Amino acid sequence: MFFVYILEMSDTTLYTGYTSNIDRRMDQHANGKGSKYVRARLPFKLIYQERYNSKSEAMKREIAIKNMKRYQKIKLINNSREYGLEGAK
């Protein structure tokens, strides 16, 4: 199982990533062992995630989300909350 996730940083910016273990990755980020971007903007909130069966699918989706404008990401997040979804897939 692979995950694509969006974090909201302390400065309200959004960070998108993918991982094979969401709990481990959140711990890495929280402990300053994740990306430099997240480390510089702690604390963060996990605000969105999607599950995929393959790494390839997750990586493609990560790129697609990273290419979205901020308002599009916020719409994606809000739609998932409105419908009580974790995210697509």
C-alpha positions as a LaTeX table, in Angstrom:
\begin{tabular}{lrrr}
\hline
Residue & $x$ (\AA) & $y$ (\AA) & $z$ (\AA) \\
\hline
Met1 & 0.00 & 0.00 & 0.00 \\
Phe2 & 1.26 & 3.47 & $-0.89$ \\
Phe3 & $-0.01$ & 6.85 & 0.24 \\
Val4 & $-0.07$ & 10.36 & $-1.16$ \\
Tyr5 & $-0.55$ & 12.98 & 1.52 \\
Ile6 & $-0.87$ & 16.71 & 2.03 \\
Leu7 & 0.41 & 18.48 & 5.12 \\
Glu8 & $-0.54$ & 21.97 & 6.22 \\
Met9 & 2.54 & 23.66 & 7.63 \\
Ser10 & 2.73 & 26.19 & 10.48 \\
Asp11 & 3.00 & 29.00 & 7.90 \\
Thr12 & $-0.16$ & 27.63 & 6.15 \\
Thr13 & 1.75 & 26.40 & 3.10 \\
Leu14 & 0.89 & 22.94 & 1.79 \\
Tyr15 & 3.37 & 20.10 & 1.35 \\
Thr16 & 2.61 & 17.02 & $-0.77$ \\
Gly17 & 4.49 & 13.74 & $-0.56$ \\
Tyr18 & 4.15 & 9.99 & $-0.95$ \\
Thr19 & 5.20 & 7.06 & 1.22 \\
Ser20 & 4.70 & 3.35 & 1.74 \\
Asn21 & 4.13 & 3.81 & 5.49 \\
Ile22 & 2.13 & 6.88 & 6.48 \\
Asp23 & 2.63 & 6.52 & 10.24 \\
Arg24 & 6.39 & 6.15 & 9.94 \\
Arg25 & 6.61 & 9.11 & 7.54 \\
Met26 & 4.58 & 11.36 & 9.85 \\
Asp27 & 6.91 & 10.41 & 12.73 \\
Gln28 & 9.93 & 11.21 & 10.55 \\
His29 & 8.50 & 14.60 & 9.67 \\
Ala30 & 7.54 & 15.35 & 13.29 \\
Asn31 & 11.03 & 14.45 & 14.51 \\
Gly32 & 12.78 & 16.61 & 11.92 \\
Lys33 & 14.03 & 13.61 & 9.94 \\
Gly34 & 11.79 & 14.17 & 6.91 \\
Ser35 & 12.24 & 16.80 & 4.24 \\
Lys36 & 14.02 & 20.11 & 4.84 \\
Tyr37 & 10.85 & 21.94 & 3.78 \\
Val38 & 8.79 & 20.35 & 6.55 \\
Arg39 & 11.58 & 20.59 & 9.12 \\
Ala40 & 11.73 & 24.37 & 8.59 \\
Arg41 & 7.96 & 24.80 & 9.02 \\
Leu42 & 7.05 & 22.62 & 12.02 \\
Pro43 & 4.52 & 21.89 & 13.38 \\
Phe44 & 2.27 & 20.48 & 10.67 \\
Lys45 & $-1.12$ & 18.81 & 10.32 \\
Leu46 & $-1.91$ & 15.86 & 8.08 \\
Ile47 & $-4.96$ & 17.17 & 6.25 \\
Tyr48 & $-5.37$ & 14.80 & 3.31 \\
Gln49 & $-4.35$ & 11.34 & 2.14 \\
Glu50 & $-5.07$ & 8.88 & $-0.64$ \\
Arg51 & $-4.19$ & 5.18 & $-0.85$ \\
Tyr52 & $-2.79$ & 3.38 & $-3.88$ \\
Asn53 & $-1.85$ & $-0.20$ & $-4.62$ \\
Ser54 & 1.32 & 0.64 & $-6.51$ \\
Lys55 & 4.23 & 3.00 & $-6.04$ \\
Ser56 & 3.86 & 4.10 & $-9.66$ \\
Glu57 & 0.23 & 5.18 & $-9.16$ \\
Ala58 & 1.11 & 7.07 & $-5.98$ \\
Met59 & 4.05 & 8.86 & $-7.60$ \\
Lys60 & 1.93 & 9.90 & $-10.57$ \\
Arg61 & $-0.74$ & 11.26 & $-8.26$ \\
Glu62 & 1.84 & 13.08 & $-6.13$ \\
Ile63 & 3.12 & 14.85 & $-9.25$ \\
Ala64 & $-0.43$ & 15.69 & $-10.33$ \\
Ile65 & $-1.22$ & 17.22 & $-6.94$ \\
Lys66 & 2.08 & 19.12 & $-6.84$ \\
Asn67 & 1.18 & 20.62 & $-10.21$ \\
Met68 & $-2.16$ & 21.90 & $-8.90$ \\
Lys69 & $-2.64$ & 25.51 & $-7.86$ \\
Arg70 & $-3.20$ & 26.08 & $-4.14$ \\
Tyr71 & $-6.93$ & 26.74 & $-4.61$ \\
Gln72 & $-7.26$ & 23.40 & $-6.44$ \\
Lys73 & $-5.56$ & 21.55 & $-3.58$ \\
Ile74 & $-7.84$ & 23.24 & $-1.07$ \\
Lys75 & $-10.87$ & 22.28 & $-3.14$ \\
Leu76 & $-9.64$ & 18.66 & $-3.22$ \\
Ile77 & $-9.20$ & 18.68 & 0.56 \\
Asn78 & $-12.57$ & 20.32 & 1.22 \\
Asn79 & $-14.42$ & 17.93 & $-1.13$ \\
Ser80 & $-12.95$ & 14.94 & 0.65 \\
Arg81 & $-14.09$ & 16.31 & 4.00 \\
Glu82 & $-17.55$ & 17.21 & 2.71 \\
Tyr83 & $-18.14$ & 13.66 & 1.53 \\
Gly84 & $-16.41$ & 12.03 & 4.49 \\
Leu85 & $-13.74$ & 10.51 & 2.29 \\
Glu86 & $-10.13$ & 9.83 & 3.08 \\
Gly87 & $-9.32$ & 10.74 & $-0.48$ \\
Ala88 & $-9.69$ & 9.11 & $-3.84$ \\
Lys89 & $-8.92$ & 5.40 & $-4.15$ \\
\hline
\end{tabular}
